[in-house]
């Protein structure tokens, strides 16, 4: 529902500078001593006074906003529930909007209503009025909400389409060789270069994990994977695809003349002062080469286990397992489920001067100090198994194997875990319970798995419901039928929500993702079943372990708590849940 704040006649641009600190002291909101301390800290950091007062705990943010709105006689606008118009917002260029922390809320007959994170700054108001040649009436908005709105509204989709059209016309009207055009790295204003720059900037802004460039019969499809789901932009200028692919191949060090075979490469770029590692994969299709780029934000660094999204109780159990002197710990799940993030967090926990850690990866995603990281190269025979044999002669305490891909690697890893090393690795399985069975299916001896395997962590990422547009939801007939068909799942029967779709979530109803986890520790009974290669008994026992929670139950708990939706639970965890046997009645 659109808010329409009514600004009073006094809400014209303020003609004298408001001293926020003095005003707060005068109204006895803070003490003079608190103001002095905040001013002293402000000189050290350069932080705005209001933000400093909040960080020091002298006033909360909402209290400050309400105070300013009352004292300055201007409206407070909650952007989370305000229907912004992109055309109005874009009256103020993005660079200025971000610098001023200002957003155009409404166009009115007598001027513009502009939301400001700092409405006490009369110079910003005067400058906006001068630039847009219209009177400005200020409103106060939360700074974090303004920044979120910028990322959503100042998208590069229009810019991408415009540059693509320009490039399409240029290619149609000239006889330039496409490869030669792509080589013109010094011609930084070439449309193909600007198109790629806009494409990467837009992807980083919306936190896309992948970019897909797919030529079709008549169009070119640009797709971005945001929160695990692809969002598509269709472009009519299909002829620009070869130029884009050629430029990307050059950036990734690939052979631009080879169009018949798939190729893989990587390169690094800087986007908005963030270091992005790009994994490039090309594949020939009937309409041209398809390109997929995986984006990895190196500037964010490696997270700790406490910040992976695991429940605190699970973090404690997982830490206890990885601090054991030997054994194998596996993290499983599909591509893009956060396995690497969890493993790197585990390495961060273990990375101490007294431990020798070696990783064998394909590819190395994060560079970590004190850790010996090896990139496999199958073209020259540098395989997981080959490097693992050498690593065992390097006196390691901890070994990370990027993935258990074959019987040889699995057996060497299991024997290493049995002979005094802690081995961490990944496996592509549906859940934790089926992982041990998968090792046996790969050819590993049951006694090896029983002796070496300490624990398995299965994980997925599911989308979080958008906080801004979430509303209570009653399960429909299909959802009720799904719940009824899985009686082993327990839920409160209330608390379900669903997003209606809004500006902040790009009308998807979802914003951000959260992990769901299934953790299985191998105890004596489970080890005995593995030693006998009795997979049925292992499966039955695993589902009756005290404290064991399946992926489906973990997802359903999040939905019942209003963090995700029942629709998302069924989409992500539904198939694996349907395959789980019913747990015995407790």
Secondary structure as GFF3:
##gff-version 3
##sequence-region A 1 586
A	DSSP	three_ten_helix	9	11	.	.	.	ID=ss1
A	DSSP	alpha_helix	20	26	.	.	.	ID=ss2
A	DSSP	alpha_helix	32	45	.	.	.	ID=ss3
A	DSSP	alpha_helix	49	55	.	.	.	ID=ss4
A	DSSP	alpha_helix	61	72	.	.	.	ID=ss5
A	DSSP	three_ten_helix	79	81	.	.	.	ID=ss6
A	DSSP	alpha_helix	86	89	.	.	.	ID=ss7
A	DSSP	alpha_helix	94	100	.	.	.	ID=ss8
A	DSSP	beta_strand	102	108	.	.	.	ID=ss9
A	DSSP	beta_strand	111	116	.	.	.	ID=ss10
A	DSSP	alpha_helix	122	132	.	.	.	ID=ss11
A	DSSP	beta_strand	136	140	.	.	.	ID=ss12
A	DSSP	alpha_helix	143	153	.	.	.	ID=ss13
A	DSSP	alpha_helix	157	173	.	.	.	ID=ss14
A	DSSP	alpha_helix	178	183	.	.	.	ID=ss15
A	DSSP	alpha_helix	191	205	.	.	.	ID=ss16
A	DSSP	beta_strand	210	215	.	.	.	ID=ss17
A	DSSP	beta_strand	220	226	.	.	.	ID=ss18
A	DSSP	beta_strand	229	235	.	.	.	ID=ss19
A	DSSP	three_ten_helix	238	240	.	.	.	ID=ss20
A	DSSP	alpha_helix	241	251	.	.	.	ID=ss21
A	DSSP	beta_strand	263	271	.	.	.	ID=ss22
A	DSSP	beta_strand	274	285	.	.	.	ID=ss23
A	DSSP	beta_strand	288	297	.	.	.	ID=ss24
A	DSSP	three_ten_helix	298	300	.	.	.	ID=ss25
A	DSSP	three_ten_helix	305	307	.	.	.	ID=ss26
A	DSSP	alpha_helix	312	322	.	.	.	ID=ss27
A	DSSP	beta_strand	327	332	.	.	.	ID=ss28
A	DSSP	alpha_helix	339	350	.	.	.	ID=ss29
A	DSSP	beta_strand	357	361	.	.	.	ID=ss30
A	DSSP	beta_strand	372	375	.	.	.	ID=ss31
A	DSSP	three_ten_helix	378	380	.	.	.	ID=ss32
A	DSSP	alpha_helix	384	392	.	.	.	ID=ss33
A	DSSP	beta_strand	398	401	.	.	.	ID=ss34
A	DSSP	alpha_helix	407	418	.	.	.	ID=ss35
A	DSSP	beta_strand	422	427	.	.	.	ID=ss36
A	DSSP	alpha_helix	433	441	.	.	.	ID=ss37
A	DSSP	alpha_helix	446	452	.	.	.	ID=ss38
A	DSSP	beta_strand	453	465	.	.	.	ID=ss39
A	DSSP	beta_strand	470	472	.	.	.	ID=ss40
A	DSSP	alpha_helix	477	484	.	.	.	ID=ss41
A	DSSP	beta_strand	497	499	.	.	.	ID=ss42
A	DSSP	beta_strand	510	521	.	.	.	ID=ss43
A	DSSP	alpha_helix	524	531	.	.	.	ID=ss44
A	DSSP	alpha_helix	535	542	.	.	.	ID=ss45
A	DSSP	alpha_helix	551	560	.	.	.	ID=ss46
A	DSSP	alpha_helix	566	579	.	.	.	ID=ss47
###
